[in-house]
Amino acid sequence: SSFEPPGGTWPLGPNGLMFDREFALVSPSGVVMQQRNCPRLVKLVPSIDVDAGVMRVVVSGEPELGTCEVGLGLDVMNGGELGAGCTMGECKGVNVRLCGEDTVVGMHGGGRGSGSMNDDAIDAWFTRAVRAPCSLVRQRAGTRRSVAKGFRGDPNPSPHVLGVDETHAIGLANSAQILLVSAASVGHLQGLVDARRHAERGDNDDDTIPRVVVRPSRFRPNVVVEGSVHVDTGGPALAPYEEEGVAWRSLELVSHLPNDSTAAGSNPRRVTKLAAVRRCERCSMVGIEQANGERTPEPMLSLAAFR
């Protein structure tokens, strides 16, 4: 499930995009559920009402299940962190396996905010929605996994070279709190997938081989970058896979502030600097169509043949 902010803007918090990669569904044994073993997760459609302090979730195509409302918590909305006063004895330890990594993540099982539904009702709703017993949990502050560092083949570069503090860590993300995907790279991959399909069809123009559409959502990004036309060359402003180059080891995000936030006549803005930690490893999740949960051998086949 994913949420696309209205207007394309969203606030940054101390751990990345606000509320992103914070929630998870866990089985009765405490294992985080993933689309690989629970395809109905793709049908969950969340939206966040920051003003009301509520996350609302519906099931795509099944209005009879209604809406689940989860309180976001006033302490978090006001810039605090969830579970700041919670000791490890009061929190749930959840076994997590992400991209081959086994770890235990401290989760905050209670105090999820003052939404219109209590914890038991929330868990019951998600159990009906995904058709499997589960509970909604949320990342607890101070119990995050360490970032596994590596960039362009270097398995253990100095974090100071990357501009990354060794203490930086992640919550319920695979490799980092922010995953960036280039629209140009996805478009190039679509061309490879189409070419492979054409070769398989041959001269018979076999329509039994369906076309696989490769969308950025298959890679589960929270940032998608794209460019139009280069002002000097007339070619694409962003070439496929250019984001893997050295020039992209850091990014600056510029937010323009209200005019009354600084002295008159100035250009009010805030600059947030992000450092690249690693390339995201190849994962079978890209074979799941996010619109319906269907598994397809592409684009993994074309990716494996190309690089």
C-alpha positions as CSV (number, residue, x, y, z in Angstrom):
1,S,0.0,0.0,0.0
2,S,1.2,3.5,-0.7
3,F,0.1,7.1,-0.2
4,E,0.7,9.9,-2.7
5,P,0.7,13.3,-1.0
6,P,-1.8,15.8,-2.4
7,G,0.1,18.5,-4.4
8,G,3.3,16.4,-4.4
9,T,4.6,17.9,-1.2
10,W,5.1,16.4,2.3
11,P,6.9,17.4,5.5
12,L,10.2,15.9,6.5
13,G,10.6,14.7,10.0
14,P,13.7,13.6,12.0
15,N,13.6,10.1,10.4
16,G,12.7,11.0,6.8
17,L,9.2,11.7,5.3
18,M,6.7,12.1,8.1
19,F,5.0,8.9,9.1
20,D,6.7,7.0,6.2
21,R,7.9,3.4,6.9
22,E,6.5,3.7,10.5
23,F,3.6,1.2,10.4
24,A,3.5,-2.5,9.7
25,L,1.2,-5.5,10.0
26,V,2.5,-8.5,11.9
27,S,1.3,-12.0,12.2
28,P,0.4,-13.6,15.5
29,S,4.0,-15.0,15.7
30,G,5.4,-11.4,15.4
31,V,6.6,-11.6,11.8
32,V,6.2,-8.5,9.6
33,M,3.8,-9.4,6.7
34,Q,5.0,-8.6,3.2
35,Q,3.4,-8.7,-0.2
36,R,5.4,-11.8,-1.1
37,N,3.3,-13.8,1.4
38,C,0.3,-11.6,1.6
39,P,-0.7,-10.2,-1.8
40,R,-3.8,-8.5,-0.5
41,L,-1.5,-5.9,1.1
42,V,-1.5,-4.1,-2.3
43,K,-5.3,-3.5,-1.9
44,L,-4.8,-1.3,1.2
45,V,-5.1,2.4,0.3
46,P,-4.0,4.7,3.1
47,S,-4.4,8.5,3.3
48,I,-3.2,10.8,6.0
49,D,-5.1,13.8,7.3
50,V,-2.4,15.8,9.1
51,D,-4.9,18.4,10.4
52,A,-7.1,15.7,12.0
53,G,-4.1,13.6,13.1
54,V,-5.6,10.5,11.5
55,M,-4.5,7.9,9.0
56,R,-7.5,6.4,7.1
57,V,-7.2,3.1,5.2
58,V,-9.7,1.5,2.8
59,V,-9.5,-1.6,0.7
60,S,-9.5,-0.9,-3.0
61,G,-12.6,-2.3,-4.7
62,E,-14.2,-3.4,-1.5
63,P,-16.2,-0.5,-0.1
64,E,-18.2,-2.9,2.1
65,L,-15.2,-3.1,4.5
66,G,-15.6,0.5,5.3
67,T,-12.7,2.8,6.6
68,C,-10.2,2.1,9.3
69,E,-9.1,5.2,11.2
70,V,-5.8,5.2,13.1
71,G,-4.8,8.0,15.3
72,L,-1.3,9.4,14.6
73,G,-0.7,10.7,18.1
74,L,-0.4,14.3,19.3
75,D,3.1,13.8,20.5
76,V,4.2,12.8,17.0
77,M,2.2,15.6,15.3
78,N,3.9,18.2,17.5
79,G,7.4,17.0,16.6
80,G,7.9,14.4,19.3
81,E,8.6,10.8,18.8
82,L,6.3,7.8,19.4
83,G,6.9,5.9,22.5
84,A,9.5,8.2,24.0
85,G,8.4,7.2,27.5
86,C,8.1,3.5,26.7
87,T,10.5,1.0,28.2
88,M,11.6,-2.1,26.3
89,G,9.6,-4.2,28.7
90,E,6.4,-2.4,27.6
91,C,7.1,-2.7,23.9
92,K,6.8,-5.7,21.5
93,G,9.9,-7.2,19.9
94,V,9.1,-8.2,16.3
95,N,11.3,-10.5,14.2
96,V,11.9,-8.8,10.9
97,R,13.6,-10.3,7.8
98,L,14.1,-7.7,5.0
99,C,16.3,-8.4,2.0
100,G,18.0,-11.3,3.7
101,E,18.6,-9.5,7.0
102,D,17.3,-11.0,10.3
103,T,16.8,-8.5,13.1
104,V,14.5,-7.7,16.0
105,V,12.8,-4.3,15.9
106,G,11.3,-2.8,19.0
107,M,7.7,-2.0,18.2
108,H,5.2,0.2,20.1
109,G,2.0,-1.8,20.4
110,G,-0.1,0.6,22.4
111,G,-0.8,4.3,22.5
112,R,-1.3,4.6,18.8
113,G,-3.2,7.8,19.2
114,S,-6.7,8.8,19.8
115,G,-8.3,7.9,16.5
116,S,-12.0,6.9,16.2
117,M,-11.1,3.2,16.6
118,N,-9.4,1.5,19.5
119,D,-6.5,-1.0,19.0
120,D,-8.6,-4.1,19.0
121,A,-11.0,-2.7,16.4
122,I,-8.1,-1.6,14.3
123,D,-6.5,-5.1,14.4
124,A,-9.9,-6.7,13.6
125,W,-10.4,-4.5,10.6
126,F,-6.9,-5.3,9.1
127,T,-7.5,-9.0,9.8
128,R,-10.7,-8.8,7.7
129,A,-9.0,-6.6,5.0
130,V,-6.0,-8.9,4.4
131,R,-7.9,-12.1,5.3
132,A,-5.2,-13.2,7.7
133,P,-4.8,-12.7,11.5
134,C,-2.6,-9.7,12.1
135,S,-2.0,-6.6,14.3
136,L,-1.0,-3.1,13.3
137,V,2.2,-2.0,15.0
138,R,4.3,1.1,14.8
139,Q,8.0,1.8,15.0
140,R,9.2,2.8,18.5
141,A,11.7,5.6,18.8
142,G,15.2,4.5,19.8
143,T,15.0,0.9,18.6
144,R,16.0,1.1,14.9
145,R,18.3,-1.1,12.8
146,S,21.7,0.1,11.6
147,V,22.1,1.2,8.0
148,A,24.0,-1.4,6.0
149,K,26.5,0.8,4.1
150,G,27.8,0.3,0.6
151,F,27.9,2.3,-2.6
152,R,28.8,1.3,-6.1
153,G,30.5,-2.0,-5.2
154,D,32.3,-0.7,-2.1
155,P,30.8,-2.9,0.7
156,N,32.1,-0.8,3.6
157,P,33.1,2.7,2.7
158,S,33.9,5.2,5.3
159,P,30.6,6.9,6.4
160,H,32.5,10.2,6.5
161,V,33.1,9.9,2.7
162,L,29.4,9.5,2.2
163,G,28.6,12.2,4.6
164,V,26.7,9.7,6.7
165,D,27.1,9.4,10.5
166,E,27.7,5.9,11.7
167,T,24.9,6.3,14.2
168,H,22.2,6.9,11.5
169,A,19.7,4.1,11.4
170,I,16.5,3.0,9.8
171,G,13.1,1.7,10.9
172,L,10.8,-0.4,8.8
173,A,12.6,0.3,5.5
174,N,14.6,-2.1,3.4
175,S,17.8,-0.1,3.0
176,A,17.2,3.5,4.0
177,Q,14.3,5.7,5.0
178,I,14.2,7.3,1.6
179,L,14.4,5.2,-1.6
180,L,14.9,7.2,-4.8
181,V,14.0,6.0,-8.3
182,S,14.6,7.7,-11.6
183,A,11.7,7.9,-14.1
184,A,14.3,7.7,-16.9
185,S,15.7,4.4,-15.6
186,V,12.2,3.0,-15.2
187,G,11.4,4.1,-18.8
188,H,14.6,2.4,-20.1
189,L,13.7,-0.8,-18.3
190,Q,10.2,-0.7,-19.9
191,G,11.9,-0.6,-23.3
192,L,14.0,-3.7,-22.3
193,V,10.9,-5.6,-21.2
194,D,9.0,-4.7,-24.4
195,A,11.9,-5.8,-26.5
196,R,12.1,-9.1,-24.8
197,R,8.4,-9.6,-25.3
198,H,8.7,-8.8,-29.0
199,A,11.5,-11.3,-29.4
200,E,9.5,-14.0,-27.6
201,R,6.5,-13.3,-29.8
202,G,8.5,-13.5,-33.0
203,D,6.8,-13.3,-36.4
204,N,3.7,-14.9,-35.1
205,D,2.6,-11.8,-33.3
206,D,1.4,-14.0,-30.4
207,D,-1.0,-12.0,-28.3
208,T,-1.0,-14.7,-25.6
209,I,2.1,-13.1,-24.2
210,P,0.7,-10.1,-22.2
211,R,2.6,-6.8,-22.0
212,V,4.0,-6.1,-18.6
213,V,3.9,-2.4,-17.7
214,V,6.8,-1.3,-15.5
215,R,5.8,1.5,-13.2
216,P,8.0,3.2,-10.5
217,S,5.6,1.8,-7.9
218,R,7.0,-1.7,-8.4
219,F,10.2,-0.5,-6.7
220,R,8.3,0.9,-3.7
221,P,10.0,4.4,-3.8
222,N,9.1,7.4,-1.8
223,V,10.9,9.8,-4.1
224,V,10.7,9.7,-7.9
225,V,12.9,12.1,-9.9
226,E,12.6,13.0,-13.5
227,G,13.9,15.6,-16.0
228,S,12.6,17.1,-19.2
229,V,15.0,18.5,-21.8
230,H,18.6,19.5,-21.3
231,V,19.0,23.2,-22.0
232,D,22.4,22.7,-23.8
233,T,22.1,19.4,-25.6
234,G,18.4,19.2,-26.3
235,G,18.5,15.6,-25.0
236,P,17.0,14.2,-21.8
237,A,17.9,16.2,-18.7
238,L,18.3,13.0,-16.7
239,A,19.8,9.9,-18.4
240,P,18.8,6.4,-17.4
241,Y,20.8,5.2,-14.3
242,E,22.5,8.6,-14.0
243,E,21.3,8.6,-10.4
244,E,23.9,5.9,-9.6
245,G,26.8,8.2,-10.4
246,V,29.1,10.0,-8.0
247,A,27.3,13.3,-8.6
248,W,24.2,11.8,-6.9
249,R,25.9,10.9,-3.6
250,S,24.2,13.9,-2.1
251,L,21.0,15.8,-2.7
252,E,19.7,19.2,-1.6
253,L,16.0,19.7,-1.2
254,V,14.9,23.3,-1.2
255,S,11.6,24.3,0.5
256,H,10.3,27.8,-0.1
257,L,9.0,29.3,3.1
258,P,6.2,31.8,3.6
259,N,7.3,35.4,2.8
260,D,6.7,36.5,6.4
261,S,9.1,33.9,7.8
262,T,12.2,36.1,7.1
263,A,13.1,39.7,6.7
264,A,11.4,41.7,4.0
265,G,13.1,41.5,0.6
266,S,14.9,38.2,1.3
267,N,14.4,34.9,-0.5
268,P,13.0,32.6,2.3
269,R,13.9,29.0,1.9
270,R,15.0,26.0,3.8
271,V,17.6,23.5,2.5
272,T,17.7,19.9,3.5
273,K,20.7,17.8,2.6
274,L,20.5,14.1,2.0
275,A,23.4,11.7,1.6
276,A,23.3,8.5,-0.5
277,V,24.1,5.4,1.6
278,R,23.8,2.6,-0.9
279,R,22.2,1.2,-3.9
280,C,19.0,-0.8,-3.2
281,E,19.6,-4.5,-3.8
282,R,17.6,-6.4,-6.4
283,C,14.5,-7.9,-4.8
284,S,11.7,-10.2,-6.0
285,M,9.2,-7.5,-4.9
286,V,9.6,-5.8,-8.3
287,G,7.7,-8.7,-9.8
288,I,4.5,-7.7,-8.0
289,E,2.1,-5.4,-9.8
290,Q,1.0,-2.9,-7.2
291,A,-2.4,-2.3,-8.8
292,N,-3.6,-5.9,-8.2
293,G,-1.0,-8.0,-6.6
294,E,-0.3,-10.1,-9.7
295,R,3.1,-11.7,-9.9
296,T,5.0,-11.4,-13.1
297,P,8.4,-12.7,-14.2
298,E,9.2,-9.3,-15.5
299,P,10.9,-6.9,-15.0
300,M,13.3,-9.3,-13.1
301,L,14.1,-11.3,-16.3
302,S,15.1,-8.2,-18.3
303,L,17.0,-6.7,-15.3
304,A,19.0,-10.0,-14.9
305,A,19.9,-10.1,-18.6
306,F,20.9,-6.4,-18.7
307,R,23.0,-6.0,-15.6
